[in-house]
Amino acid sequence: MAVRSEARATLLVHYAPGRRAELQALCDAIGPHLRPAVAGQTITIGPSRAEGAGGPIEAAAYAPRAASSAASARDR
């Protein structure tokens, strides 16, 4: 659905944690705009880049944020 809709970015959020590696491999085969979400992850939503809508989102936009402490990770 993400490919057909030409979404610039898609995060898979409801999946069994044990399937993350399998989903990551499937996402890698599709392209950089599709990723399984991970705990504590944030992404920045902004206007389209200069190359126009539909272009790939940089992989860095999907980087999980490191927790500053165990408490802050638990509170997310």
PQR file with spaces between the fields and no chain letter, atoms N, CA, C, O and H, PARSE charges and radii, in Angstrom:
ATOM       1  N    MET     1       0.821   -1.186    0.000 -0.4000 1.5000
ATOM       2  CA   MET     1       0.000    0.000    0.000 -0.0000 2.0000
ATOM       3  C    MET     1       0.866    1.252    0.000  0.5500 1.7000
ATOM       4  O    MET     1       0.541    2.242   -0.656 -0.5500 1.4000
ATOM       5  N    ALA     2       1.974    1.202    0.742 -0.4000 1.5000
ATOM       6  CA   ALA     2       2.857    2.369    0.795 -0.0000 2.0000
ATOM       7  C    ALA     2       3.435    2.680   -0.581  0.5500 1.7000
ATOM       8  O    ALA     2       3.526    3.844   -0.970 -0.5500 1.4000
ATOM       9  H    ALA     2       2.238    0.398    1.275  0.4000 1.0000
ATOM      10  N    VAL     3       3.821    1.655   -1.308 -0.4000 1.5000
ATOM      11  CA   VAL     3       4.391    1.847   -2.645 -0.0000 2.0000
ATOM      12  C    VAL     3       3.323    2.381   -3.597  0.5500 1.7000
ATOM      13  O    VAL     3       3.568    3.337   -4.333 -0.5500 1.4000
ATOM      14  H    VAL     3       3.747    0.709   -0.992  0.4000 1.0000
ATOM      15  N    ARG     4       2.144    1.768   -3.585 -0.4000 1.5000
ATOM      16  CA   ARG     4       1.067    2.198   -4.485 -0.0000 2.0000
ATOM      17  C    ARG     4       0.628    3.619   -4.210  0.5500 1.7000
ATOM      18  O    ARG     4       0.269    4.340   -5.140 -0.5500 1.4000
ATOM      19  H    ARG     4       1.945    0.991   -2.987  0.4000 1.0000
ATOM      20  N    SER     5       0.647    4.041   -2.957 -0.4000 1.5000
ATOM      21  CA   SER     5       0.217    5.401   -2.620 -0.0000 2.0000
ATOM      22  C    SER     5       1.326    6.426   -2.833  0.5500 1.7000
ATOM      23  O    SER     5       1.101    7.629   -2.705 -0.5500 1.4000
ATOM      24  H    SER     5       0.938    3.455   -2.201  0.4000 1.0000
ATOM      25  N    GLU     6       2.528    5.944   -3.160 -0.4000 1.5000
ATOM      26  CA   GLU     6       3.694    6.806   -3.366 -0.0000 2.0000
ATOM      27  C    GLU     6       4.015    7.639   -2.124  0.5500 1.7000
ATOM      28  O    GLU     6       4.413    8.800   -2.223 -0.5500 1.4000
ATOM      29  H    GLU     6       2.712    4.966   -3.265  0.4000 1.0000
ATOM      30  N    ALA     7       3.835    7.023   -0.957 -0.4000 1.5000
ATOM      31  CA   ALA     7       4.156    7.698    0.303 -0.0000 2.0000
ATOM      32  C    ALA     7       5.646    8.002    0.367  0.5500 1.7000
ATOM      33  O    ALA     7       6.467    7.177   -0.035 -0.5500 1.4000
ATOM      34  H    ALA     7       3.512    6.080   -0.876  0.4000 1.0000
ATOM      35  N    ARG     8       5.997    9.179    0.868 -0.4000 1.5000
ATOM      36  CA   ARG     8       7.406    9.533    0.994 -0.0000 2.0000
ATOM      37  C    ARG     8       8.068    8.792    2.132  0.5500 1.7000
ATOM      38  O    ARG     8       9.277    8.561    2.098 -0.5500 1.4000
ATOM      39  H    ARG     8       5.330    9.849    1.194  0.4000 1.0000
ATOM      40  N    ALA     9       7.295    8.411    3.146 -0.4000 1.5000
ATOM      41  CA   ALA     9       7.846    7.678    4.283 -0.0000 2.0000
ATOM      42  C    ALA     9       6.743    6.859    4.924  0.5500 1.7000
ATOM      43  O    ALA     9       5.613    7.326    5.072 -0.5500 1.4000
ATOM      44  H    ALA     9       6.313    8.599    3.173  0.4000 1.0000
ATOM      45  N    THR    10       7.079    5.624    5.307 -0.4000 1.5000
ATOM      46  CA   THR    10       6.117    4.748    5.965 -0.0000 2.0000
ATOM      47  C    THR    10       6.827    3.980    7.068  0.5500 1.7000
ATOM      48  O    THR    10       7.882    3.386    6.844 -0.5500 1.4000
ATOM      49  H    THR    10       7.997    5.245    5.186  0.4000 1.0000
ATOM      50  N    LEU    11       6.244    3.996    8.255 -0.4000 1.5000
ATOM      51  CA   LEU    11       6.756    3.214    9.371 -0.0000 2.0000
ATOM      52  C    LEU    11       5.755    2.119    9.704  0.5500 1.7000
ATOM      53  O    LEU    11       4.562    2.386    9.848 -0.5500 1.4000
ATOM      54  H    LEU    11       5.387    4.479    8.436  0.4000 1.0000
ATOM      55  N    LEU    12       6.232    0.902    9.824 -0.4000 1.5000
ATOM      56  CA   LEU    12       5.401   -0.209   10.267 -0.0000 2.0000
ATOM      57  C    LEU    12       5.425   -0.195   11.786  0.5500 1.7000
ATOM      58  O    LEU    12       6.496   -0.307   12.382 -0.5500 1.4000
ATOM      59  H    LEU    12       7.201    0.685    9.707  0.4000 1.0000
ATOM      60  N    VAL    13       4.280   -0.062   12.419 -0.4000 1.5000
ATOM      61  CA   VAL    13       4.270    0.108   13.870 -0.0000 2.0000
ATOM      62  C    VAL    13       3.660   -1.050   14.651  0.5500 1.7000
ATOM      63  O    VAL    13       3.931   -1.173   15.845 -0.5500 1.4000
ATOM      64  H    VAL    13       3.410    0.028   11.935  0.4000 1.0000
ATOM      65  N    HIS    14       2.866   -1.883   14.045 -0.4000 1.5000
ATOM      66  CA   HIS    14       2.238   -2.987   14.775 -0.0000 2.0000
ATOM      67  C    HIS    14       2.735   -4.312   14.223  0.5500 1.7000
ATOM      68  O    HIS    14       2.227   -4.814   13.220 -0.5500 1.4000
ATOM      69  H    HIS    14       2.646   -1.783   13.074  0.4000 1.0000
ATOM      70  N    TYR    15       3.744   -4.874   14.898 -0.4000 1.5000
ATOM      71  CA   TYR    15       4.308   -6.162   14.483 -0.0000 2.0000
ATOM      72  C    TYR    15       4.931   -6.830   15.702  0.5500 1.7000
ATOM      73  O    TYR    15       5.291   -6.167   16.675 -0.5500 1.4000
ATOM      74  H    TYR    15       4.157   -4.466   15.712  0.4000 1.0000
ATOM      75  N    ALA    16       5.052   -8.144   15.634 -0.4000 1.5000
ATOM      76  CA   ALA    16       5.686   -8.893   16.724 -0.0000 2.0000
ATOM      77  C    ALA    16       7.185   -8.591   16.725  0.5500 1.7000
ATOM      78  O    ALA    16       7.819   -8.697   15.675 -0.5500 1.4000
ATOM      79  H    ALA    16       4.759   -8.683   14.843  0.4000 1.0000
ATOM      80  N    PRO    17       7.773   -8.220   17.865 -0.5600 1.5000
ATOM      81  CA   PRO    17       9.198   -7.885   17.919  0.2800 2.0000
ATOM      82  C    PRO    17      10.111   -8.965   17.332  0.5500 1.7000
ATOM      83  O    PRO    17      11.162   -8.652   16.773 -0.5500 1.4000
ATOM      84  N    GLY    18       9.719  -10.211   17.457 -0.4000 1.5000
ATOM      85  CA   GLY    18      10.532  -11.295   16.905 -0.0000 2.0000
ATOM      86  C    GLY    18      10.596  -11.290   15.380  0.5500 1.7000
ATOM      87  O    GLY    18      11.434  -11.980   14.799 -0.5500 1.4000
ATOM      88  H    GLY    18       8.865  -10.465   17.911  0.4000 1.0000
ATOM      89  N    ARG    19       9.737  -10.535   14.734 -0.4000 1.5000
ATOM      90  CA   ARG    19       9.713  -10.473   13.264 -0.0000 2.0000
ATOM      91  C    ARG    19      10.467   -9.264   12.715  0.5500 1.7000
ATOM      92  O    ARG    19      10.485   -9.053   11.503 -0.5500 1.4000
ATOM      93  H    ARG    19       9.057   -9.975   15.207  0.4000 1.0000
ATOM      94  N    ARG    20      11.095   -8.463   13.589 -0.4000 1.5000
ATOM      95  CA   ARG    20      11.739   -7.225   13.137 -0.0000 2.0000
ATOM      96  C    ARG    20      12.782   -7.475   12.057  0.5500 1.7000
ATOM      97  O    ARG    20      12.791   -6.769   11.048 -0.5500 1.4000
ATOM      98  H    ARG    20      11.081   -8.634   14.574  0.4000 1.0000
ATOM      99  N    ALA    21      13.658   -8.453   12.234 -0.4000 1.5000
ATOM     100  CA   ALA    21      14.711   -8.725   11.241 -0.0000 2.0000
ATOM     101  C    ALA    21      14.095   -9.105    9.891  0.5500 1.7000
ATOM     102  O    ALA    21      14.551   -8.652    8.842 -0.5500 1.4000
ATOM     103  H    ALA    21      13.650   -9.026   13.054  0.4000 1.0000
ATOM     104  N    GLU    22      13.069   -9.931    9.931 -0.4000 1.5000
ATOM     105  CA   GLU    22      12.386  -10.329    8.692 -0.0000 2.0000
ATOM     106  C    GLU    22      11.751   -9.121    8.007  0.5500 1.7000
ATOM     107  O    GLU    22      11.881   -8.955    6.794 -0.5500 1.4000
ATOM     108  H    GLU    22      12.698  -10.299   10.784  0.4000 1.0000
ATOM     109  N    LEU    23      11.066   -8.277    8.780 -0.4000 1.5000
ATOM     110  CA   LEU    23      10.444   -7.087    8.212 -0.0000 2.0000
ATOM     111  C    LEU    23      11.488   -6.110    7.684  0.5500 1.7000
ATOM     112  O    LEU    23      11.285   -5.485    6.643 -0.5500 1.4000
ATOM     113  H    LEU    23      10.960   -8.411    9.765  0.4000 1.0000
ATOM     114  N    GLN    24      12.605   -5.976    8.399 -0.4000 1.5000
ATOM     115  CA   GLN    24      13.670   -5.084    7.944 -0.0000 2.0000
ATOM     116  C    GLN    24      14.192   -5.534    6.585  0.5500 1.7000
ATOM     117  O    GLN    24      14.412   -4.702    5.705 -0.5500 1.4000
ATOM     118  H    GLN    24      12.770   -6.484    9.245  0.4000 1.0000
ATOM     119  N    ALA    25      14.393   -6.838    6.400 -0.4000 1.5000
ATOM     120  CA   ALA    25      14.876   -7.360    5.121 -0.0000 2.0000
ATOM     121  C    ALA    25      13.869   -7.079    4.014  0.5500 1.7000
ATOM     122  O    ALA    25      14.260   -6.696    2.911 -0.5500 1.4000
ATOM     123  H    ALA    25      14.214   -7.514    7.115  0.4000 1.0000
ATOM     124  N    LEU    26      12.588   -7.262    4.285 -0.4000 1.5000
ATOM     125  CA   LEU    26      11.555   -6.978    3.286 -0.0000 2.0000
ATOM     126  C    LEU    26      11.525   -5.488    2.945  0.5500 1.7000
ATOM     127  O    LEU    26      11.402   -5.119    1.777 -0.5500 1.4000
ATOM     128  H    LEU    26      12.270   -7.573    5.181  0.4000 1.0000
ATOM     129  N    CYS    27      11.636   -4.640    3.955 -0.4000 1.5000
ATOM     130  CA   CYS    27      11.654   -3.198    3.731 -0.0000 2.0000
ATOM     131  C    CYS    27      12.874   -2.785    2.919  0.5500 1.7000
ATOM     132  O    CYS    27      12.763   -1.951    2.022 -0.5500 1.4000
ATOM     133  H    CYS    27      11.736   -4.940    4.904  0.4000 1.0000
ATOM     134  N    ASP    28      14.024   -3.352    3.219 -0.4000 1.5000
ATOM     135  CA   ASP    28      15.242   -3.041    2.474 -0.0000 2.0000
ATOM     136  C    ASP    28      15.076   -3.352    0.989  0.5500 1.7000
ATOM     137  O    ASP    28      15.597   -2.633    0.136 -0.5500 1.4000
ATOM     138  H    ASP    28      14.113   -4.030    3.948  0.4000 1.0000
ATOM     139  N    ALA    29      14.351   -4.423    0.684 -0.4000 1.5000
ATOM     140  CA   ALA    29      14.136   -4.809   -0.716 -0.0000 2.0000
ATOM     141  C    ALA    29      13.215   -3.829   -1.434  0.5500 1.7000
ATOM     142  O    ALA    29      13.284   -3.698   -2.657 -0.5500 1.4000
ATOM     143  H    ALA    29      13.928   -5.008    1.377  0.4000 1.0000
ATOM     144  N    ILE    30      12.358   -3.142   -0.689 -0.4000 1.5000
ATOM     145  CA   ILE    30      11.408   -2.203   -1.296 -0.0000 2.0000
ATOM     146  C    ILE    30      12.032   -0.834   -1.503  0.5500 1.7000
ATOM     147  O    ILE    30      11.839   -0.228   -2.557 -0.5500 1.4000
ATOM     148  H    ILE    30      12.303   -3.248    0.304  0.4000 1.0000
ATOM     149  N    GLY    31      12.773   -0.335   -0.528 -0.4000 1.5000
ATOM     150  CA   GLY    31      13.407    0.971   -0.664 -0.0000 2.0000
ATOM     151  C    GLY    31      13.548    1.680    0.669  0.5500 1.7000
ATOM     152  O    GLY    31      13.044    1.201    1.684 -0.5500 1.4000
ATOM     153  H    GLY    31      12.929   -0.827    0.328  0.4000 1.0000
ATOM     154  N    PRO    32      14.230    2.819    0.677 -0.5600 1.5000
ATOM     155  CA   PRO    32      14.549    3.520    1.922  0.2800 2.0000
ATOM     156  C    PRO    32      13.363    4.220    2.578  0.5500 1.7000
ATOM     157  O    PRO    32      13.485    4.695    3.707 -0.5500 1.4000
ATOM     158  N    HIS    33      12.240    4.294    1.909 -0.4000 1.5000
ATOM     159  CA   HIS    33      11.085    5.013    2.448 -0.0000 2.0000
ATOM     160  C    HIS    33      10.188    4.149    3.334  0.5500 1.7000
ATOM     161  O    HIS    33       9.203    4.648    3.878 -0.5500 1.4000
ATOM     162  H    HIS    33      12.141    3.908    0.991  0.4000 1.0000
ATOM     163  N    LEU    34      10.511    2.869    3.489 -0.4000 1.5000
ATOM     164  CA   LEU    34       9.707    1.955    4.295 -0.0000 2.0000
ATOM     165  C    LEU    34      10.585    1.308    5.358  0.5500 1.7000
ATOM     166  O    LEU    34      11.604    0.698    5.034 -0.5500 1.4000
ATOM     167  H    LEU    34      11.311    2.464    3.048  0.4000 1.0000
ATOM     168  N    ARG    35      10.194    1.439    6.638 -0.4000 1.5000
ATOM     169  CA   ARG    35      10.990    0.913    7.751 -0.0000 2.0000
ATOM     170  C    ARG    35      10.091    0.410    8.860  0.5500 1.7000
ATOM     171  O    ARG    35       9.011    0.960    9.073 -0.5500 1.4000
ATOM     172  H    ARG    35       9.366    1.935    6.901  0.4000 1.0000
ATOM     173  N    PRO    36      10.519   -0.636    9.582 -0.5600 1.5000
ATOM     174  CA   PRO    36       9.802   -1.002   10.811  0.2800 2.0000
ATOM     175  C    PRO    36      10.195   -0.010   11.910  0.5500 1.7000
ATOM     176  O    PRO    36      11.370    0.324   12.062 -0.5500 1.4000
ATOM     177  N    ALA    37       9.217    0.449   12.662 -0.4000 1.5000
ATOM     178  CA   ALA    37       9.496    1.370   13.769 -0.0000 2.0000
ATOM     179  C    ALA    37      10.123    0.608   14.924  0.5500 1.7000
ATOM     180  O    ALA    37       9.902   -0.592   15.086 -0.5500 1.4000
ATOM     181  H    ALA    37       8.263    0.178   12.538  0.4000 1.0000
ATOM     182  N    VAL    38      10.909    1.319   15.727 -0.4000 1.5000
ATOM     183  CA   VAL    38      11.523    0.738   16.920 -0.0000 2.0000
ATOM     184  C    VAL    38      11.205    1.639   18.115  0.5500 1.7000
ATOM     185  O    VAL    38      10.940    2.830   17.949 -0.5500 1.4000
ATOM     186  H    VAL    38      11.088    2.293   15.596  0.4000 1.0000
ATOM     187  N    ALA    39      11.233    1.067   19.307 -0.4000 1.5000
ATOM     188  CA   ALA    39      10.932    1.818   20.524 -0.0000 2.0000
ATOM     189  C    ALA    39      11.839    3.038   20.645  0.5500 1.7000
ATOM     190  O    ALA    39      13.050    2.937   20.451 -0.5500 1.4000
ATOM     191  H    ALA    39      11.448    0.100   19.441  0.4000 1.0000
ATOM     192  N    GLY    40      11.253    4.186   20.966 -0.4000 1.5000
ATOM     193  CA   GLY    40      12.014    5.416   21.154 -0.0000 2.0000
ATOM     194  C    GLY    40      12.336    6.153   19.874  0.5500 1.7000
ATOM     195  O    GLY    40      12.986    7.197   19.914 -0.5500 1.4000
ATOM     196  H    GLY    40      10.269    4.268   21.124  0.4000 1.0000
ATOM     197  N    GLN    41      11.900    5.638   18.746 -0.4000 1.5000
ATOM     198  CA   GLN    41      12.217    6.246   17.461 -0.0000 2.0000
ATOM     199  C    GLN    41      11.396    7.512   17.239  0.5500 1.7000
ATOM     200  O    GLN    41      10.219    7.574   17.594 -0.5500 1.4000
ATOM     201  H    GLN    41      11.372    4.790   18.714  0.4000 1.0000
ATOM     202  N    THR    42      12.026    8.502   16.655 -0.4000 1.5000
ATOM     203  CA   THR    42      11.325    9.714   16.255 -0.0000 2.0000
ATOM     204  C    THR    42      11.679   10.024   14.812  0.5500 1.7000
ATOM     205  O    THR    42      12.771    9.698   14.347 -0.5500 1.4000
ATOM     206  H    THR    42      12.982    8.451   16.367  0.4000 1.0000
ATOM     207  N    ILE    43      10.761   10.648   14.116 -0.4000 1.5000
ATOM     208  CA   ILE    43      11.060   11.134   12.770 -0.0000 2.0000
ATOM     209  C    ILE    43      10.587   12.573   12.692  0.5500 1.7000
ATOM     210  O    ILE    43       9.676   12.977   13.414 -0.5500 1.4000
ATOM     211  H    ILE    43       9.873   10.912   14.493  0.4000 1.0000
ATOM     212  N    THR    44      11.204   13.336   11.822 -0.4000 1.5000
ATOM     213  CA   THR    44      10.830   14.722   11.622 -0.0000 2.0000
ATOM     214  C    THR    44      10.031   14.824   10.342  0.5500 1.7000
ATOM     215  O    THR    44      10.474   14.368    9.288 -0.5500 1.4000
ATOM     216  H    THR    44      11.945   13.008   11.235  0.4000 1.0000
ATOM     217  N    ILE    45       8.864   15.419   10.429 -0.4000 1.5000
ATOM     218  CA   ILE    45       8.016   15.618    9.270 -0.0000 2.0000
ATOM     219  C    ILE    45       8.186   17.062    8.822  0.5500 1.7000
ATOM     220  O    ILE    45       8.075   17.985    9.629 -0.5500 1.4000
ATOM     221  H    ILE    45       8.504   15.790   11.286  0.4000 1.0000
ATOM     222  N    GLY    46       8.449   17.253    7.558 -0.4000 1.5000
ATOM     223  CA   GLY    46       8.632   18.593    7.040 -0.0000 2.0000
ATOM     224  C    GLY    46       8.183   18.674    5.601  0.5500 1.7000
ATOM     225  O    GLY    46       7.675   17.700    5.047 -0.5500 1.4000
ATOM     226  H    GLY    46       8.539   16.504    6.903  0.4000 1.0000
ATOM     227  N    PRO    47       8.368   19.836    4.989 -0.5600 1.5000
ATOM     228  CA   PRO    47       7.967   19.996    3.591  0.2800 2.0000
ATOM     229  C    PRO    47       8.826   19.134    2.676  0.5500 1.7000
ATOM     230  O    PRO    47       9.900   18.674    3.063 -0.5500 1.4000
ATOM     231  N    SER    48       8.344   18.924    1.474 -0.4000 1.5000
ATOM     232  CA   SER    48       9.086   18.145    0.482 -0.0000 2.0000
ATOM     233  C    SER    48      10.441   18.775    0.235  0.5500 1.7000
ATOM     234  O    SER    48      10.609   19.991    0.323 -0.5500 1.4000
ATOM     235  H    SER    48       7.472   19.298    1.160  0.4000 1.0000
ATOM     236  N    ARG    49      11.401   17.923   -0.075 -0.4000 1.5000
ATOM     237  CA   ARG    49      12.722   18.436   -0.436 -0.0000 2.0000
ATOM     238  C    ARG    49      12.650   19.083   -1.802  0.5500 1.7000
ATOM     239  O    ARG    49      11.657   18.922   -2.512 -0.5500 1.4000
ATOM     240  H    ARG    49      11.264   16.935   -0.146  0.4000 1.0000
ATOM     241  N    ALA    50      13.682   19.809   -2.179 -0.4000 1.5000
ATOM     242  CA   ALA    50      13.708   20.551   -3.437 -0.0000 2.0000
ATOM     243  C    ALA    50      13.474   19.664   -4.655  0.5500 1.7000
ATOM     244  O    ALA    50      12.956   20.136   -5.668 -0.5500 1.4000
ATOM     245  H    ALA    50      14.488   19.940   -1.602  0.4000 1.0000
ATOM     246  N    GLU    51      13.854   18.368   -4.574 -0.4000 1.5000
ATOM     247  CA   GLU    51      13.688   17.506   -5.741 -0.0000 2.0000
ATOM     248  C    GLU    51      12.240   17.096   -5.963  0.5500 1.7000
ATOM     249  O    GLU    51      11.943   16.390   -6.927 -0.5500 1.4000
ATOM     250  H    GLU    51      14.275   17.985   -3.752  0.4000 1.0000
ATOM     251  N    GLY    52      11.339   17.521   -5.095 -0.4000 1.5000
ATOM     252  CA   GLY    52       9.922   17.292   -5.319 -0.0000 2.0000
ATOM     253  C    GLY    52       9.336   16.188   -4.474  0.5500 1.7000
ATOM     254  O    GLY    52      10.056   15.343   -3.941 -0.5500 1.4000
ATOM     255  H    GLY    52      11.580   18.093   -4.311  0.4000 1.0000
ATOM     256  N    ALA    53       8.035   16.202   -4.356 -0.4000 1.5000
ATOM     257  CA   ALA    53       7.323   15.193   -3.584 -0.0000 2.0000
ATOM     258  C    ALA    53       7.526   13.824   -4.210  0.5500 1.7000
ATOM     259  O    ALA    53       7.679   13.693   -5.424 -0.5500 1.4000
ATOM     260  H    ALA    53       7.451   16.889   -4.789  0.4000 1.0000
ATOM     261  N    GLY    54       7.526   12.828   -3.373 -0.4000 1.5000
ATOM     262  CA   GLY    54       7.689   11.467   -3.860 -0.0000 2.0000
ATOM     263  C    GLY    54       9.131   10.993   -3.837  0.5500 1.7000
ATOM     264  O    GLY    54       9.395    9.809   -4.046 -0.5500 1.4000
ATOM     265  H    GLY    54       7.402   12.934   -2.386  0.4000 1.0000
ATOM     266  N    GLY    55      10.078   11.909   -3.583 -0.4000 1.5000
ATOM     267  CA   GLY    55      11.479   11.510   -3.510 -0.0000 2.0000
ATOM     268  C    GLY    55      11.753   10.773   -2.220  0.5500 1.7000
ATOM     269  O    GLY    55      10.990   10.912   -1.264 -0.5500 1.4000
ATOM     270  H    GLY    55       9.864   12.871   -3.413  0.4000 1.0000
ATOM     271  N    PRO    56      12.824    9.989   -2.162 -0.5600 1.5000
ATOM     272  CA   PRO    56      13.118    9.225   -0.943  0.2800 2.0000
ATOM     273  C    PRO    56      13.486   10.131    0.225  0.5500 1.7000
ATOM     274  O    PRO    56      14.106   11.180    0.053 -0.5500 1.4000
ATOM     275  N    ILE    57      13.101    9.714    1.375 -0.4000 1.5000
ATOM     276  CA   ILE    57      13.474   10.410    2.605 -0.0000 2.0000
ATOM     277  C    ILE    57      14.838    9.879    3.040  0.5500 1.7000
ATOM     278  O    ILE    57      15.102    8.680    2.953 -0.5500 1.4000
ATOM     279  H    ILE    57      12.597    8.861    1.515  0.4000 1.0000
ATOM     280  N    GLU    58      15.685   10.763    3.500 -0.4000 1.5000
ATOM     281  CA   GLU    58      17.018   10.329    3.921 -0.0000 2.0000
ATOM     282  C    GLU    58      16.900    9.323    5.063  0.5500 1.7000
ATOM     283  O    GLU    58      16.055    9.473    5.945 -0.5500 1.4000
ATOM     284  H    GLU    58      15.471   11.737    3.571  0.4000 1.0000
ATOM     285  N    ALA    59      17.746    8.306    5.043 -0.4000 1.5000
ATOM     286  CA   ALA    59      17.713    7.253    6.060 -0.0000 2.0000
ATOM     287  C    ALA    59      17.901    7.825    7.463  0.5500 1.7000
ATOM     288  O    ALA    59      17.381    7.264    8.427 -0.5500 1.4000
ATOM     289  H    ALA    59      18.433    8.184    4.326  0.4000 1.0000
ATOM     290  N    ALA    60      18.636    8.934    7.595 -0.4000 1.5000
ATOM     291  CA   ALA    60      18.876    9.524    8.907 -0.0000 2.0000
ATOM     292  C    ALA    60      17.582    9.960    9.581  0.5500 1.7000
ATOM     293  O    ALA    60      17.525   10.038   10.808 -0.5500 1.4000
ATOM     294  H    ALA    60      19.059    9.390    6.811  0.4000 1.0000
ATOM     295  N    ALA    61      16.542   10.245    8.801 -0.4000 1.5000
ATOM     296  CA   ALA    61      15.276   10.663    9.385 -0.0000 2.0000
ATOM     297  C    ALA    61      14.653    9.534   10.193  0.5500 1.7000
ATOM     298  O    ALA    61      13.776    9.781   11.021 -0.5500 1.4000
ATOM     299  H    ALA    61      16.589   10.182    7.804  0.4000 1.0000
ATOM     300  N    TYR    62      15.087    8.314    9.969 -0.4000 1.5000
ATOM     301  CA   TYR    62      14.532    7.166   10.662 -0.0000 2.0000
ATOM     302  C    TYR    62      15.380    6.700   11.837  0.5500 1.7000
ATOM     303  O    TYR    62      15.034    5.702   12.470 -0.5500 1.4000
ATOM     304  H    TYR    62      15.799    8.114    9.297  0.4000 1.0000
ATOM     305  N    ALA    63      16.455    7.370   12.148 -0.4000 1.5000
ATOM     306  CA   ALA    63      17.365    6.907   13.196 -0.0000 2.0000
ATOM     307  C    ALA    63      16.691    6.942   14.564  0.5500 1.7000
ATOM     308  O    ALA    63      16.093    7.954   14.930 -0.5500 1.4000
ATOM     309  H    ALA    63      16.736    8.181   11.634  0.4000 1.0000
ATOM     310  N    PRO    64      16.780    5.838   15.332 -0.5600 1.5000
ATOM     311  CA   PRO    64      16.206    5.850   16.678  0.2800 2.0000
ATOM     312  C    PRO    64      16.982    6.800   17.576  0.5500 1.7000
ATOM     313  O    PRO    64      18.202    6.923   17.468 -0.5500 1.4000
ATOM     314  N    ARG    65      16.272    7.455   18.444 -0.4000 1.5000
ATOM     315  CA   ARG    65      16.896    8.379   19.387 -0.0000 2.0000
ATOM     316  C    ARG    65      17.402    7.584   20.575  0.5500 1.7000
ATOM     317  O    ARG    65      16.673    6.756   21.121 -0.5500 1.4000
ATOM     318  H    ARG    65      15.280    7.356   18.532  0.4000 1.0000
ATOM     319  N    ALA    66      18.640    7.824   20.984 -0.4000 1.5000
ATOM     320  CA   ALA    66      19.213    7.114   22.136 -0.0000 2.0000
ATOM     321  C    ALA    66      18.572    7.624   23.415  0.5500 1.7000
ATOM     322  O    ALA    66      18.408    8.830   23.598 -0.5500 1.4000
ATOM     323  H    ALA    66      19.232    8.497   20.541  0.4000 1.0000
ATOM     324  N    ALA    67      18.213    6.710   24.291 -0.4000 1.5000
ATOM     325  CA   ALA    67      17.622    7.082   25.575 -0.0000 2.0000
ATOM     326  C    ALA    67      18.713    7.607   26.493  0.5500 1.7000
ATOM     327  O    ALA    67      19.792    7.021   26.577 -0.5500 1.4000
ATOM     328  H    ALA    67      18.346    5.730   24.142  0.4000 1.0000
ATOM     329  N    SER    68      18.437    8.706   27.177 -0.4000 1.5000
ATOM     330  CA   SER    68      19.440    9.271   28.079 -0.0000 2.0000
ATOM     331  C    SER    68      19.538    8.483   29.377  0.5500 1.7000
ATOM     332  O    SER    68      20.559    8.539   30.062 -0.5500 1.4000
ATOM     333  H    SER    68      17.560    9.182   27.109  0.4000 1.0000
ATOM     334  N    SER    69      18.488    7.754   29.716 -0.4000 1.5000
ATOM     335  CA   SER    69      18.513    6.904   30.903 -0.0000 2.0000
ATOM     336  C    SER    69      17.448    5.837   30.749  0.5500 1.7000
ATOM     337  O    SER    69      16.571    5.937   29.891 -0.5500 1.4000
ATOM     338  H    SER    69      17.658    7.709   29.159  0.4000 1.0000
ATOM     339  N    ALA    70      17.532    4.816   31.586 -0.4000 1.5000
ATOM     340  CA   ALA    70      16.528    3.753   31.548 -0.0000 2.0000
ATOM     341  C    ALA    70      15.147    4.312   31.862  0.5500 1.7000
ATOM     342  O    ALA    70      14.157    3.865   31.283 -0.5500 1.4000
ATOM     343  H    ALA    70      18.245    4.735   32.283  0.4000 1.0000
ATOM     344  N    ALA    71      15.064    5.278   32.768 -0.4000 1.5000
ATOM     345  CA   ALA    71      13.778    5.871   33.148 -0.0000 2.0000
ATOM     346  C    ALA    71      13.142    6.601   31.973  0.5500 1.7000
ATOM     347  O    ALA    71      11.941    6.474   31.739 -0.5500 1.4000
ATOM     348  H    ALA    71      15.868    5.641   33.239  0.4000 1.0000
ATOM     349  N    SER    72      13.944    7.370   31.231 -0.4000 1.5000
ATOM     350  CA   SER    72      13.368    8.107   30.120 -0.0000 2.0000
ATOM     351  C    SER    72      12.912    7.152   29.013  0.5500 1.7000
ATOM     352  O    SER    72      11.926    7.432   28.331 -0.5500 1.4000
ATOM     353  H    SER    72      14.920    7.474   31.421  0.4000 1.0000
ATOM     354  N    ALA    73      13.602    6.048   28.827 -0.4000 1.5000
ATOM     355  CA   ALA    73      13.195    5.068   27.826 -0.0000 2.0000
ATOM     356  C    ALA    73      11.891    4.405   28.248  0.5500 1.7000
ATOM     357  O    ALA    73      11.029    4.140   27.411 -0.5500 1.4000
ATOM     358  H    ALA    73      14.403    5.821   29.381  0.4000 1.0000
ATOM     359  N    ARG    74      11.744    4.138   29.536 -0.4000 1.5000
ATOM     360  CA   ARG    74      10.523    3.503   30.040 -0.0000 2.0000
ATOM     361  C    ARG    74       9.336    4.440   29.922  0.5500 1.7000
ATOM     362  O    ARG    74       8.215    3.984   29.702 -0.5500 1.4000
ATOM     363  H    ARG    74      12.445    4.354   30.216  0.4000 1.0000
ATOM     364  N    ASP    75       9.559    5.747   30.065 -0.4000 1.5000
ATOM     365  CA   ASP    75       8.464    6.732   30.040 -0.0000 2.0000
ATOM     366  C    ASP    75       7.968    7.051   28.640  0.5500 1.7000
ATOM     367  O    ASP    75       6.951    7.730   28.496 -0.5500 1.4000
ATOM     368  H    ASP    75      10.470    6.118   30.245  0.4000 1.0000
ATOM     369  N    ARG    76       8.648    6.586   27.611 -0.4000 1.5000
ATOM     370  CA   ARG    76       8.226    6.907   26.242 -0.0000 2.0000
ATOM     371  C    ARG    76       7.086    6.072   25.814  0.5500 1.7000
ATOM     372  O    ARG    76       6.605    6.212   24.690 -0.5500 1.4000
ATOM     373  H    ARG    76       9.474    6.034   27.727  0.4000 1.0000
